[in-house]
Amino acid sequence: MPEAPAVRGLTEQAVRALAEQWYAALDRHDGLDEMKQFVVDEGLEMRFPEGTFRGHAGFAEWYAAVSYRFFDERHTVTDTQVVIDGAEARVHVHVNWQARTWRPPAARSEWLGFDADQTWVVATGRRSWAPLIKTYICNALEPMPGSAAL
């Protein structure tokens, strides 16, 4: 299927690559500066069940919390639907997320497994024409059988 007309770097292929690279970086727990390369400089909004985080300061707060809480993470993108509309793309992402967490003083860690339904708005940034996450909304988290609660 041919790609929709693109705005300098905003193509379906580039948006799908962004999603794969984003989740790989989350799994590696890349440093905050590396993670900021995936998001816009201004106007960032991220909505999760635990709260809404805005701008780089909010992103840093969220990333610190999840980086210390979850380990052995594995994100697997199961579906990505991209609709490019001018200078932005609306992206519907389904991702399977599995991780471990430890709640002191528990003797063992717990396994977490969820299927996440997300909506992103992606735009190109000022520092490059690469697609960047502008809005990131977790619409739903469906637990897998046997998963611990969040």
N, CA, C and O of each residue as an XYZ file, in Angstrom:
600
protein
N       0.848     -1.172      0.000
C       0.000      0.000      0.000
C       0.897      1.240      0.000
O       1.791      1.333      0.840
N       0.694      2.179     -0.895
C       1.536      3.373     -0.931
C       1.286      4.256      0.276
O       0.185      4.300      0.826
N       2.339      4.957      0.672
C       2.223      5.860      1.814
C       1.450      7.101      1.433
O       1.434      7.507      0.271
N       0.803      7.706      2.433
C       0.109      8.969      2.225
C       1.146     10.056      1.959
O       2.312      9.891      2.316
N       0.742     11.161      1.341
C       1.690     12.253      1.129
C       2.335     12.662      2.450
O       1.669     12.687      3.486
N       3.607     12.977      2.418
C       4.360     13.240      3.637
C       4.754     14.701      3.741
O       4.911     15.399      2.740
N       4.911     15.143      4.978
C       5.471     16.455      5.269
C       6.880     16.211      5.765
O       7.070     15.765      6.896
N       7.860     16.495      4.945
C       9.288     16.372      5.268
C       9.604     15.405      6.394
O       9.819     15.833      7.528
N       9.636     14.149      6.116
C      10.031     13.148      7.106
C       8.873     12.500      7.839
O       9.062     11.512      8.549
N       7.686     13.042      7.677
C       6.530     12.472      8.365
C       5.849     11.484      7.416
O       4.909     11.826      6.698
N       6.354     10.249      7.438
C       5.819      9.183      6.603
C       5.354      8.048      7.506
O       5.747      7.968      8.670
N       4.522      7.182      6.967
C       4.073      6.020      7.741
C       5.262      5.187      8.191
O       5.318      4.752      9.341
N       6.209      4.964      7.295
C       7.395      4.168      7.625
C       8.189      4.822      8.753
O       8.624      4.134      9.676
N       8.384      6.130      8.694
C       9.158      6.826      9.731
C       8.433      6.808     11.073
O       9.075      6.704     12.118
N       7.105      6.907     11.060
C       6.333      6.872     12.311
C       6.391      5.475     12.925
O       6.541      5.335     14.138
N       6.273      4.455     12.098
C       6.386      3.086     12.618
C       7.789      2.834     13.197
O       7.929      2.184     14.233
N       8.798      3.341     12.537
C      10.168      3.214     13.053
C      10.305      3.939     14.384
O      10.967      3.437     15.293
N       9.690      5.112     14.512
C       9.703      5.841     15.785
C       9.134      4.975     16.896
O       9.725      4.889     17.973
N       7.995      4.332     16.654
C       7.375      3.488     17.680
C       8.311      2.349     18.089
O       8.492      2.097     19.280
N       8.898      1.669     17.122
C       9.811      0.562     17.435
C      11.032      1.054     18.216
O      11.447      0.420     19.186
N      11.602      2.175     17.796
C      12.786      2.724     18.466
C      12.451      3.208     19.875
O      13.244      3.025     20.799
N      11.287      3.821     20.043
C      10.838      4.306     21.354
C      10.746      3.153     22.343
O      11.275      3.234     23.452
N      10.077      2.084     21.941
C       9.910      0.959     22.858
C      11.223      0.236     23.126
O      11.440     -0.239     24.241
N      12.096      0.143     22.141
C      13.408     -0.465     22.368
C      14.197      0.351     23.389
O      14.863     -0.214     24.256
N      14.124      1.681     23.290
C      14.820      2.553     24.243
C      14.225      2.418     25.642
O      14.959      2.425     26.630
N      12.898      2.296     25.732
C      12.263      2.078     27.039
C      12.730      0.760     27.644
O      13.012      0.692     28.840
N      12.812     -0.281     26.829
C      13.247     -1.587     27.327
C      14.684     -1.549     27.841
O      15.024     -2.236     28.805
N      15.523     -0.744     27.194
C      16.929     -0.629     27.610
C      17.105      0.315     28.789
O      18.172      0.351     29.402
N      16.067      1.079     29.110
C      16.152      2.129     30.124
C      17.244      3.139     29.757
O      18.090      3.496     30.577
N      17.196      3.588     28.491
C      18.149      4.609     28.039
C      18.073      5.828     28.952
O      17.070      6.044     29.632
N      19.131      6.615     28.961
C      19.181      7.808     29.792
C      18.135      8.836     29.376
O      17.616      8.800     28.260
N      17.837      9.748     30.289
C      16.807     10.759     30.043
C      17.117     11.594     28.806
O      16.216     11.866     28.013
N      18.355     12.001     28.624
C      18.694     12.813     27.449
C      18.430     12.054     26.148
O      17.955     12.643     25.177
N      18.730     10.765     26.120
C      18.456      9.963     24.929
C      16.947      9.838     24.700
O      16.483      9.880     23.560
N      16.190      9.686     25.779
C      14.741      9.537     25.656
C      14.078     10.827     25.181
O      13.078     10.785     24.464
N      14.619     11.951     25.572
C      14.043     13.240     25.141
C      14.140     13.424     23.633
O      13.413     14.240     23.066
N      15.015     12.688     22.980
C      15.146     12.792     21.521
C      13.930     12.235     20.791
O      13.788     12.441     19.586
N      13.054     11.535     21.500
C      11.855     10.960     20.889
C      10.630     11.870     21.016
O       9.587     11.584     20.428
N      10.746     12.960     21.776
C       9.584     13.805     22.056
C       9.836     15.242     21.612
O      10.981     15.680     21.503
N       8.745     15.971     21.358
C       8.852     17.368     20.942
C       9.431     18.218     22.070
O       9.345     17.863     23.245
N      10.019     19.341     21.688
C      10.574     20.265     22.681
C       9.483     21.044     23.413
O       9.615     21.337     24.601
N       8.413     21.377     22.704
C       7.343     22.180     23.297
C       5.996     21.533     23.021
O       5.757     21.010     21.933
N       5.111     21.573     24.026
C       3.750     21.082     23.849
C       3.555     19.600     24.115
O       2.511     19.050     23.765
N       4.531     18.940     24.725
C       4.406     17.511     25.008
C       3.346     17.266     26.079
O       3.296     17.955     27.097
N       2.499     16.265     25.822
C       1.519     15.824     26.816
C       1.455     14.313     26.789
O       1.304     13.706     25.729
N       1.575     13.697     27.983
C       1.530     12.243     28.111
C       0.494     11.900     29.177
O       0.563     12.376     30.310
N      -0.481     11.051     28.781
C      -1.565     10.672     29.703
C      -1.525      9.168     29.953
O      -1.615      8.352     29.035
N      -1.386      8.841     31.227
C      -1.336      7.453     31.687
C      -2.367      7.271     32.797
O      -2.892      8.258     33.312
N      -2.666      6.036     33.171
C      -3.599      5.838     34.289
C      -3.133      6.544     35.570
O      -3.959      6.957     36.384
N      -1.825      6.681     35.746
C      -1.312      7.296     36.981
C      -1.265      8.816     36.936
O      -0.961      9.451     37.947
N      -1.559      9.411     35.786
C      -1.586     10.868     35.721
C      -1.220     11.410     34.353
O      -0.855     10.667     33.442
N      -1.328     12.731     34.232
C      -0.967     13.450     33.011
C       0.326     14.203     33.270
O       0.485     14.856     34.302
N       1.247     14.105     32.318
C       2.568     14.722     32.447
C       2.793     15.623     31.242
O       2.581     15.217     30.099
N       3.227     16.860     31.514
C       3.384     17.830     30.431
C       4.813     18.360     30.371
O       5.471     18.548     31.394
N       5.273     18.595     29.139
C       6.586     19.180     28.922
C       7.711     18.250     29.319
O       7.488     17.120     29.753
N       8.931     18.754     29.162
C      10.103     17.938     29.500
C      10.195     17.662     30.989
O      10.678     16.601     31.386
N       9.739     18.599     31.828
C       9.788     18.369     33.275
C       8.847     17.231     33.656
O       9.218     16.358     34.441
N       7.644     17.233     33.111
C       6.703     16.152     33.386
C       7.192     14.827     32.842
O       7.051     13.786     33.483
N       7.771     14.876     31.645
C       8.332     13.659     31.051
C       9.422     13.087     31.950
O       9.452     11.880     32.188
N      10.315     13.932     32.450
C      11.402     13.486     33.318
C      10.851     12.848     34.596
O      11.381     11.846     35.075
N       9.790     13.434     35.139
C       9.163     12.884     36.351
C       8.592     11.495     36.076
O       8.817     10.562     36.846
N       7.850     11.363     34.971
C       7.269     10.072     34.615
C       8.362      9.039     34.338
O       8.287      7.909     34.819
N       9.375      9.427     33.564
C      10.406      8.474     33.169
C      11.213      7.982     34.373
O      11.559      6.803     34.448
N      11.510      8.875     35.305
C      12.222      8.452     36.516
C      11.386      7.431     37.289
O      11.914      6.422     37.758
N      10.097      7.687     37.419
C       9.226      6.786     38.179
C       9.168      5.396     37.538
O       9.306      4.391     38.236
N       8.966      5.330     36.220
C       8.837      4.009     35.587
C      10.185      3.303     35.463
O      10.243      2.074     35.501
N      11.253      4.057     35.316
C      12.582      3.441     35.199
C      13.005      2.743     36.489
O      13.705      1.731     36.455
N      12.579      3.289     37.617
C      12.949      2.688     38.893
C      11.959      1.623     39.341
O      12.300      0.758     40.148
N      10.745      1.678     38.828
C       9.721      0.731     39.268
C       9.727     -0.572     38.473
O       9.501     -1.639     39.043
N       9.983     -0.504     37.164
C       9.864     -1.669     36.301
C      11.226     -2.086     35.769
O      12.078     -1.241     35.492
N      11.428     -3.398     35.625
C      12.673     -3.908     35.058
C      12.370     -5.136     34.214
O      11.249     -5.643     34.217
N      13.380     -5.608     33.490
C      13.211     -6.718     32.553
C      12.018     -6.462     31.624
O      11.228     -7.362     31.338
N      11.910     -5.226     31.166
C      10.780     -4.848     30.325
C      10.942     -5.372     28.903
O      12.048     -5.492     28.377
N       9.795     -5.678     28.302
C       9.763     -6.068     26.905
C       8.466     -5.543     26.296
O       7.372     -5.980     26.652
N       8.610     -4.614     25.388
C       7.473     -4.068     24.644
C       7.475     -4.695     23.251
O       8.509     -4.723     22.583
N       6.337     -5.189     22.817
C       6.196     -5.754     21.482
C       5.035     -5.052     20.790
O       3.881     -5.195     21.193
N       5.349     -4.298     19.750
C       4.301     -3.614     18.994
C       3.546     -4.669     18.196
O       4.137     -5.418     17.418
N       2.228     -4.717     18.398
C       1.407     -5.709     17.697
C       0.600     -5.089     16.558
O       0.161     -5.805     15.657
N       0.400     -3.780     16.582
C      -0.305     -3.103     15.500
C      -0.033     -1.609     15.590
O      -0.006     -1.029     16.676
N       0.164     -1.004     14.439
C       0.351      0.444     14.352
C      -0.432      0.941     13.145
O      -0.187      0.518     12.015
N      -1.369      1.839     13.394
C      -2.141      2.454     12.323
C      -1.805      3.934     12.296
O      -1.927      4.624     13.308
N      -1.384      4.418     11.144
C      -0.907      5.789     10.995
C      -1.788      6.525     10.001
O      -2.018      6.050      8.889
N      -2.282      7.694     10.412
C      -3.026      8.565      9.513
C      -2.330      9.921      9.527
O      -2.325     10.621     10.539
N      -1.750     10.275      8.398
C      -1.034     11.554      8.289
C      -2.023     12.614      7.834
O      -2.753     12.441      6.859
N      -2.021     13.721      8.576
C      -2.913     14.839      8.276
C      -2.090     16.116      8.325
O      -1.948     16.736      9.379
N      -1.554     16.501      7.184
C      -0.738     17.714      7.132
C       0.566     17.541      7.883
O       1.358     16.651      7.572
N       0.789     18.398      8.878
C       2.051     18.414      9.617
C       2.069     17.468     10.810
O       3.057     17.417     11.543
N       0.978     16.711     11.016
C       0.911     15.783     12.140
C       0.387     14.436     11.670
O      -0.220     14.315     10.606
N       0.641     13.435     12.491
C       0.094     12.105     12.242
C      -0.614     11.642     13.505
O      -0.120     11.833     14.616
N      -1.768     11.035     13.319
C      -2.471     10.400     14.435
C      -2.133      8.918     14.341
O      -2.286      8.299     13.288
N      -1.679      8.366     15.440
C      -1.171      6.999     15.443
C      -1.915      6.196     16.506
O      -1.998      6.597     17.667
N      -2.449      5.063     16.084
C      -3.087      4.138     17.016
C      -2.129      2.970     17.181
O      -1.825      2.266     16.217
N      -1.657      2.766     18.398
C      -0.639      1.752     18.678
C      -1.199      0.713     19.644
O      -1.778      1.052     20.676
N      -1.016     -0.540     19.294
C      -1.267     -1.638     20.231
C       0.094     -2.230     20.568
O       0.887     -2.547     19.681
N       0.347     -2.374     21.852
C       1.635     -2.899     22.282
C       1.426     -3.855     23.448
O       0.643     -3.588     24.360
N       2.143     -4.974     23.399
C       2.150     -5.897     24.515
C       3.340     -5.518     25.382
O       4.471     -5.431     24.905
N       3.067     -5.294     26.667
C       4.116     -4.869     27.598
C       4.217     -5.903     28.715
O       3.236     -6.228     29.384
N       5.437     -6.407     28.891
C       5.695     -7.332     29.985
C       6.903     -6.824     30.753
O       7.864     -6.323     30.168
N       6.842     -6.959     32.065
C       7.915     -6.439     32.923
C       7.860     -7.162     34.262
O       6.994     -7.998     34.517
N       8.807     -6.807     35.088
C       8.813     -7.279     36.466
C       8.873     -6.051     37.367
O       9.374     -4.994     36.983
N       8.353     -6.223     38.562
C       8.399     -5.155     39.561
C       8.635     -5.792     40.918
O       8.305     -6.956     41.145
N       9.201     -5.018     41.797
C       9.461     -5.511     43.147
C       8.941     -4.497     44.147
O       9.247     -3.308     44.065
N       8.158     -4.977     45.080
C       7.599     -4.116     46.121
C       8.191     -4.525     47.465
O       7.808     -5.546     48.037
N       9.122     -3.727     47.959
C       9.743     -4.064     49.235
C       8.691     -4.196     50.332
O       7.737     -3.418     50.338
N       8.815     -5.108     51.225
C       9.908     -6.053     51.456
C       9.647     -7.436     50.868
O      10.153     -8.426     51.396
N       8.877     -7.528     49.799
C       8.534     -8.832     49.216
C       9.792     -9.660     48.939
O      10.848     -9.123     48.605
N       9.654    -10.952     49.085
C      10.785    -11.857     48.862
C      11.073    -12.065     47.374
O      12.181    -12.448     46.997
N      10.072    -11.810     46.539
C      10.230    -12.043     45.100
C       9.614    -10.904     44.290
O       8.738    -10.176     44.759
N      10.096    -10.781     43.081
C       9.502     -9.804     42.160
C       8.206    -10.388     41.594
O       7.931    -11.580     41.731
N       7.430     -9.531     40.965
C       6.169     -9.954     40.359
C       6.223     -9.704     38.857
O       6.834     -8.740     38.394
N       5.567    -10.597     38.100
C       5.468    -10.440     36.659
C       4.244     -9.609     36.319
O       3.171     -9.795     36.893
N       4.417     -8.697     35.387
C       3.329     -7.882     34.864
C       3.204     -8.148     33.368
O       4.211     -8.254     32.668
N       1.993     -8.255     32.888
C       1.755     -8.412     31.465
C       0.471     -7.697     31.085
O      -0.589     -7.974     31.648
N       0.563     -6.774     30.128
C      -0.595     -5.988     29.710
C      -0.580     -5.784     28.206
O       0.477     -5.699     27.582
N      -1.767     -5.708     27.643
C      -1.929     -5.260     26.271
C      -2.419     -3.820     26.360
O      -3.465     -3.542     26.947
N      -1.651     -2.911     25.772
C      -1.962     -1.487     25.854
C      -2.507     -0.979     24.531
O      -2.016     -1.327     23.457
N      -3.526     -0.154     24.637
C      -4.107      0.532     23.496
C      -3.748      2.012     23.674
O      -4.103      2.626     24.680
N      -3.049      2.572     22.699
C      -2.562      3.945     22.820
C      -2.890      4.763     21.588
O      -3.021      4.234     20.484
N      -3.019      6.063     21.799
C      -3.157      7.018     20.712
C      -2.040      8.037     20.855
O      -1.844      8.615     21.924
N      -1.317      8.249     19.779
C      -0.249      9.248     19.754
C      -0.582     10.303     18.716
O      -1.274     10.034     17.734
N      -0.082     11.504     18.946
C       0.019     12.513     17.897
C       1.505     12.721     17.683
O       2.249     12.979     18.629
N       1.931     12.608     16.443
C       3.343     12.717     16.090
C       3.511     13.897     15.146
O       2.705     14.104     14.239
N       4.569     14.668     15.373
C       4.883     15.819     14.517
C       6.388     15.861     14.316
O       7.135     15.182     15.020
N       6.826     16.653     13.363
C       8.267     16.831     13.216
C       8.707     17.962     14.131
O       7.941     18.881     14.422
N       9.942     17.881     14.576
C      10.461     18.875     15.502
C      11.289     19.933     14.812
O      11.603     19.835     13.626
N      11.635     20.945     15.582
C      12.468     22.031     15.056
C      13.904     21.600     14.806
O      14.549     22.081     13.875
N      14.408     20.682     15.650
C      15.822     20.320     15.544
C      16.101     19.337     14.407
O      17.254     19.139     14.024
N      15.039     18.718     13.864
C      15.209     17.807     12.736
C      13.847     17.600     12.089
O      12.825     18.063     12.597
N      13.849     16.913     10.987
C      12.582     16.595     10.338
C      12.095     15.210     10.726
O      11.137     14.706     10.139
N      12.732     14.592     11.694
C      12.313     13.272     12.155
C      11.006     13.385     12.936
O      10.782     14.389     13.612
N      10.138     12.373     12.855
C       8.903     12.405     13.639
C       9.197     12.286     15.131
O      10.086     11.545     15.550
N       8.425     13.036     15.923
C       8.569     13.057     17.374
C       7.200     12.933     18.025
O       6.193     13.346     17.450
N       7.167     12.370     19.210
C       5.911     12.219     19.945
C       5.516     13.574     20.532
O       6.302     14.217     21.228
N       4.299     13.991     20.241
C       3.747     15.247     20.778
C       2.702     14.953     21.848
O       2.682     15.589     22.902
N       1.840     13.988     21.568
C       0.812     13.571     22.524
C       0.852     12.051     22.600
O       0.946     11.365     21.582
N       0.778     11.539     23.825
C       0.885     10.092     24.069
C      -0.205      9.747     25.072
O      -0.124     10.132     26.239
N      -1.212      9.031     24.627
C      -2.351      8.721     25.493
C      -2.483      7.211     25.624
O      -2.588      6.499     24.625
N      -2.476      6.736     26.844
C      -2.759      5.327     27.117
C      -4.268      5.220     27.288
O      -4.812      5.609     28.321
N      -4.946      4.686     26.261
C      -6.400      4.571     26.295
C      -6.869      3.455     27.217
O      -7.867      3.599     27.923
N      -6.139      2.340     27.206
C      -6.549      1.180     27.998
C      -5.363      0.256     28.221
O      -4.475      0.142     27.376
N      -5.367     -0.398     29.371
C      -4.398     -1.445     29.710
C      -5.193     -2.677     30.109
O      -5.885     -2.676     31.127
N      -5.092     -3.726     29.308
C      -5.796     -4.972     29.600
C      -4.802     -5.978     30.166
O      -3.853     -6.351     29.477
N      -4.998     -6.429     31.413
C      -4.047     -7.379     31.986
C      -4.100     -8.738     31.303
O      -5.167     -9.211     30.911
N      -2.955     -9.346     31.170
C      -2.855    -10.698     30.656
C      -3.163    -11.662     31.808
O      -2.975    -11.297     32.969
N      -3.631    -12.878     31.519
C      -3.884    -13.842     32.589
C      -2.633    -14.070     33.440
O      -1.543    -14.288     32.912
N      -2.801    -14.018     34.733
C      -1.700    -14.251     35.664
C      -0.887    -13.028     36.021
O       0.025    -13.115     36.843
N      -1.195    -11.887     35.420
C      -0.429    -10.670     35.695
C      -0.737    -10.121     37.083
O      -1.882    -10.158     37.534
N       0.285     -9.616     37.750
C       0.077     -8.871     38.985
C      -0.610     -7.545     38.632
O      -0.568     -7.107     37.482
N      -1.227     -6.926     39.603
C      -1.863     -5.628     39.401
C      -0.812     -4.523     39.412
O       0.240     -4.652     40.039
N      -1.109     -3.457     38.722
C      -0.192     -2.300     38.733
C      -0.282     -1.553     40.045
O       0.414     -0.555     40.236
